[in-house]
Amino acid sequence: MKLLCLSIIFAVAFVVSLTTLARTGEANNSNTRGAAELYSKHCASCHGKDGRAKTLKAKLNHARDLTDSVWQDRTSDERLFNAIMNGKRKMPAFSKKLSEQEIDDLVSYIRVLKK
């Protein structure tokens, strides 16, 4: 009887764990897709679709190459968040266009662009 109860508890715990992992994975995929869409809509025109800032507009505005691993290593998430939120030099502020969560998602997406 005890063995049966333990087996049932283990099975339920296993199913709950799998369900939680599946939901977490779905949320991460959804956040990544959402961040990619935000990047495409608000950032790609200056920083390029791939983040390398190789467009004419990027050169005219001196947009940062977001794939640069040295820059990525030296720049904190907080600094990236603040630059997106408040703008920097020719980069406009997005505090009135994007939520803090969307900006957090963009920071995470920019980290994925690292070479």
BAFI-3210 file (N, C-alpha, C; in Angstrom, 3 decimals, decimal comma, padded with zeros to 6 digits):
// residues 115
n [1|2|3|4|5|6|7|8|9|10|11|12|13|14|15|16|17|18|19|20|21|22|23|24|25|26|27|28|29|30|31|32|33|34|35|36|37|38|39|40|41|42|43|44|45|46|47|48|49|50|51|52|53|54|55|56|57|58|59|60|61|62|63|64|65|66|67|68|69|70|71|72|73|74|75|76|77|78|79|80|81|82|83|84|85|86|87|88|89|90|91|92|93|94|95|96|97|98|99|100|101|102|103|104|105|106|107|108|109|110|111|112|113|114|115]
n.u [000,826|001,904|003,906|002,415|001,125|003,355|004,267|002,170|002,281|004,830|004,394|002,467|003,932|005,918|004,453|003,458|005,893|006,783|004,730|005,104|007,688|007,126|005,380|007,104|008,997|007,333|006,685|009,218|009,820|007,747|008,370|010,831|010,055|008,325|010,122|011,836|010,110|009,586|012,175|012,560|010,603|011,251|014,033|015,621|015,753|017,779|019,877|020,114|018,866|020,245|021,622|024,131|024,548|025,006|023,698|022,804|021,434|022,229|024,949|024,895|023,741|025,501|025,048|025,208|026,997|025,416|026,199|028,783|031,094|032,928|031,912|029,412|030,235|031,231|029,084|026,444|023,272|021,567|022,544|022,020|019,212|018,584|019,538|017,815|015,383|015,662|016,975|019,904|022,400|021,924|019,986|016,582|014,391|012,518|010,690|008,038|006,883|007,271|006,755|008,202|008,663|008,737|011,044|012,911|012,722|013,764|016,416|017,301|017,031|018,914|021,225|021,343|022,204|024,940|028,189]
n.v [-001,192|001,262|001,502|001,750|004,210|005,913|005,603|006,725|009,378|010,066|009,844|011,846|014,113|014,030|014,482|017,051|018,431|018,111|019,488|022,071|022,613|022,536|024,710|026,795|026,668|027,315|029,940|031,144|030,822|032,340|034,863|035,289|035,344|037,545|039,550|039,548|040,494|043,051|044,101|044,051|045,876|048,298|048,639|047,537|049,158|050,979|049,544|047,343|044,236|042,047|043,098|044,169|046,749|047,670|049,158|051,965|053,994|053,346|053,909|056,670|057,549|056,665|054,212|051,645|048,554|045,829|043,242|043,057|041,470|042,363|044,854|043,932|042,379|044,340|045,930|046,403|044,807|046,594|049,057|048,812|048,620|051,174|052,809|052,119|052,812|055,597|056,730|057,660|059,738|059,967|058,062|057,445|057,792|055,146|054,939|055,800|054,351|051,643|049,043|048,408|045,677|044,879|046,225|044,934|042,410|043,053|043,668|041,123|039,881|041,308|040,394|037,847|038,332|038,540|037,955]
n.w [000,000|000,873|-001,028|-003,377|-002,907|-002,773|-005,396|-006,840|-005,913|-006,837|-009,611|-010,064|-009,262|-011,210|-013,593|-013,065|-012,994|-015,671|-017,002|-016,015|-017,021|-019,772|-020,018|-019,249|-021,299|-023,472|-022,765|-022,850|-025,600|-026,653|-025,555|-026,831|-029,524|-029,405|-028,593|-030,793|-032,735|-031,679|-031,824|-034,608|-035,395|-033,988|-033,807|-035,863|-038,155|-037,735|-036,444|-038,006|-039,402|-038,467|-036,373|-036,800|-037,675|-040,338|-042,225|-044,362|-042,993|-040,398|-040,501|-040,971|-038,612|-036,744|-035,455|-033,011|-033,295|-032,403|-032,167|-031,403|-029,510|-027,572|-026,781|-025,856|-023,657|-021,969|-021,369|-019,186|-018,390|-017,185|-018,095|-020,848|-020,743|-019,690|-021,783|-023,870|-022,729|-022,079|-024,222|-026,159|-027,214|-030,623|-030,581|-030,069|-027,179|-025,749|-023,741|-023,672|-025,621|-025,278|-022,872|-019,597|-019,353|-022,044|-022,829|-021,193|-022,407|-024,906|-024,199|-023,444|-025,929|-027,453|-026,272|-027,346|-029,880|-029,846|-031,155]
ca.u [000,000|002,793|004,593|001,439|000,959|004,584|004,289|001,191|002,846|005,938|003,825|001,840|005,021|006,578|003,563|003,473|007,198|006,779|003,809|005,777|008,765|006,519|004,885|008,266|009,527|006,409|006,830|010,500|009,678|006,860|009,138|011,831|009,349|007,855|011,282|012,313|009,165|009,861|013,459|012,326|009,772|011,787|015,495|016,297|015,973|019,079|020,908|020,120|018,112|021,140|022,247|025,506|024,558|025,666|022,812|023,144|020,890|023,086|026,203|024,604|023,415|026,548|024,387|026,089|026,965|024,953|026,789|030,173|031,232|033,645|030,922|028,419|030,837|031,461|027,840|025,514|021,864|020,992|022,935|021,231|017,833|018,502|019,733|016,574|014,327|015,866|017,674|021,312|022,851|020,893|018,969|015,427|013,898|011,357|009,935|006,621|006,402|007,416|006,668|009,463|008,816|009,165|012,442|013,660|012,766|014,717|017,767|017,605|017,186|020,189|022,273|021,384|022,870|026,403|028,986]
ca.v [000,000|002,422|001,561|002,263|005,646|006,589|005,573|007,714|010,702|010,284|010,047|013,178|015,096|013,990|015,139|018,480|018,951|018,190|020,558|023,331|022,796|022,841|026,095|027,677|026,670|028,087|031,353|031,616|030,944|033,468|036,077|035,455|035,792|038,907|040,442|039,639|041,392|044,402|044,509|044,306|047,081|049,520|048,723|047,038|050,201|051,612|048,580|046,262|043,039|041,129|043,831|044,561|048,187|047,827|049,873|053,377|054,756|053,056|054,653|058,094|057,813|056,055|053,197|050,631|047,154|045,113|041,897|043,178|040,734|043,184|045,810|043,175|041,986|045,530|046,662|045,692|044,803|047,841|050,136|048,620|048,974|052,631|053,410|051,927|053,556|057,048|057,180|057,990|060,469|060,046|057,038|057,986|057,112|054,301|054,806|056,052|053,442|050,261|048,799|047,965|044,253|044,808|046,654|043,794|041,387|043,526|043,498|039,696|039,593|041,888|039,470|036,705|038,774|038,538|037,063]
ca.w [000,000|000,914|-002,315|-004,331|-002,613|-003,206|-006,862|-007,310|-005,601|-007,767|-010,945|-010,074|-009,224|-012,511|-014,558|-012,736|-013,432|-017,132|-017,388|-015,693|-018,001|-021,065|-019,968|-019,224|-022,662|-024,304|-022,400|-023,388|-027,049|-026,893|-025,268|-027,879|-030,735|-029,158|-028,594|-032,178|-033,415|-031,176|-032,404|-036,027|-035,527|-033,391|-033,747|-037,059|-039,163|-037,457|-036,055|-038,979|-039,026|-037,746|-035,267|-037,127|-038,011|-041,636|-043,131|-044,595|-041,865|-039,246|-040,664|-040,807|-037,199|-035,911|-034,621|-032,419|-033,715|-031,220|-032,143|-030,957|-028,245|-026,587|-026,268|-025,082|-022,376|-021,142|-021,134|-018,295|-018,775|-016,674|-019,005|-022,071|-020,404|-019,578|-023,107|-024,624|-022,034|-022,081|-025,421|-025,990|-028,398|-031,658|-030,368|-029,341|-025,977|-026,006|-022,498|-023,898|-026,662|-024,842|-021,427|-019,004|-019,686|-023,444|-022,867|-020,639|-023,455|-025,927|-023,645|-023,587|-027,363|-027,882|-025,791|-028,275|-031,122|-029,631|-032,029]
c.u [000,872|003,505|003,679|001,246|002,181|004,671|003,349|001,719|003,965|005,404|003,208|002,914|005,725|005,750|003,535|004,784|007,251|005,887|004,449|006,886|008,210|006,027|006,027|008,865|008,659|006,541|008,126|010,437|008,817|007,588|010,161|011,186|008,884|008,989|011,829|011,411|009,381|011,145|013,263|011,573|010,489|013,301|016,193|016,572|017,308|020,181|021,012|019,377|018,947|021,877|023,629|025,644|025,297|024,793|023,289|022,664|021,746|024,382|025,991|024,353|024,447|025,945|025,395|025,897|026,635|025,524|028,210|030,349|031,971|032,687|029,888|028,966|031,007|030,184|026,876|024,092|021,194|021,309|022,170|019,785|017,677|018,667|018,466|015,464|014,453|016,510|019,123|021,819|021,729|019,788|017,811|015,102|012,651|010,473|008,438|006,019|006,388|007,279|008,046|009,719|009,291|010,628|013,337|013,806|013,736|016,161|018,190|017,840|018,533|021,351|022,422|022,144|024,400|027,081|029,711]
c.v [001,258|002,608|002,137|003,766|006,434|006,645|006,621|009,129|011,037|010,592|011,437|014,263|015,168|014,724|016,645|019,114|019,110|019,322|021,924|023,615|023,169|024,285|027,089|027,788|027,474|029,569|031,908|031,780|032,139|034,785|036,344|035,953|037,232|039,909|040,614|040,576|042,840|044,945|044,891|045,631|048,363|049,706|048,433|048,129|050,910|050,583|047,409|045,048|042,084|041,804|044,377|046,029|048,459|048,565|051,319|054,240|054,553|053,857|056,151|058,459|057,264|055,050|052,140|049,279|046,344|043,701|041,893|042,555|041,533|044,182|045,093|042,805|043,162|046,247|045,831|045,733|046,105|049,011|050,036|049,054|050,491|053,321|053,276|052,790|055,066|057,601|057,513|058,569|060,531|059,008|057,619|057,170|056,315|054,138|055,026|055,122|051,989|050,155|048,380|046,492|044,094|045,219|045,566|042,690|041,778|043,370|042,036|039,324|040,120|040,987|038,265|037,072|038,718|037,519|036,050]
c.w [000,000|-000,415|-003,393|-004,144|-003,069|-004,725|-007,438|-007,068|-006,574|-009,166|-011,065|-010,082|-010,572|-013,566|-014,314|-013,201|-014,938|-017,631|-017,147|-016,686|-019,360|-021,094|-019,976|-020,613|-023,601|-024,023|-022,965|-024,889|-027,410|-026,651|-026,358|-029,161|-030,573|-029,193|-030,003|-032,980|-032,976|-031,793|-033,870|-036,236|-035,093|-033,546|-035,075|-038,097|-038,955|-037,203|-037,026|-038,467|-038,186|-036,599|-035,579|-037,542|-039,314|-042,656|-043,300|-043,435|-040,615|-039,323|-040,458|-039,348|-036,228|-034,926|-034,184|-033,081|-032,469|-031,112|-031,606|-029,572|-027,178|-025,959|-025,396|-023,705|-021,424|-020,725|-020,294|-018,860|-018,349|-017,618|-020,329|-021,848|-020,379|-020,929|-023,946|-024,025|-022,270|-023,347|-025,105|-027,306|-029,429|-031,500|-029,561|-028,096|-026,335|-024,779|-022,681|-024,944|-026,216|-023,327|-020,913|-019,326|-021,133|-023,583|-022,278|-021,686|-024,562|-025,457|-023,789|-025,043|-027,872|-027,435|-026,725|-029,549|-031,028|-030,539|-031,217]
res [m|k|l|l|c|l|s|i|i|f|a|v|a|f|v|v|s|l|t|t|l|a|r|t|g|e|a|n|n|s|n|t|r|g|a|a|e|l|y|s|k|h|c|a|s|c|h|g|k|d|g|r|a|k|t|l|k|a|k|l|n|h|a|r|d|l|t|d|s|v|w|q|d|r|t|s|d|e|r|l|f|n|a|i|m|n|g|k|r|k|m|p|a|f|s|k|k|l|s|e|q|e|i|d|d|l|v|s|y|i|r|v|l|k|k]
***
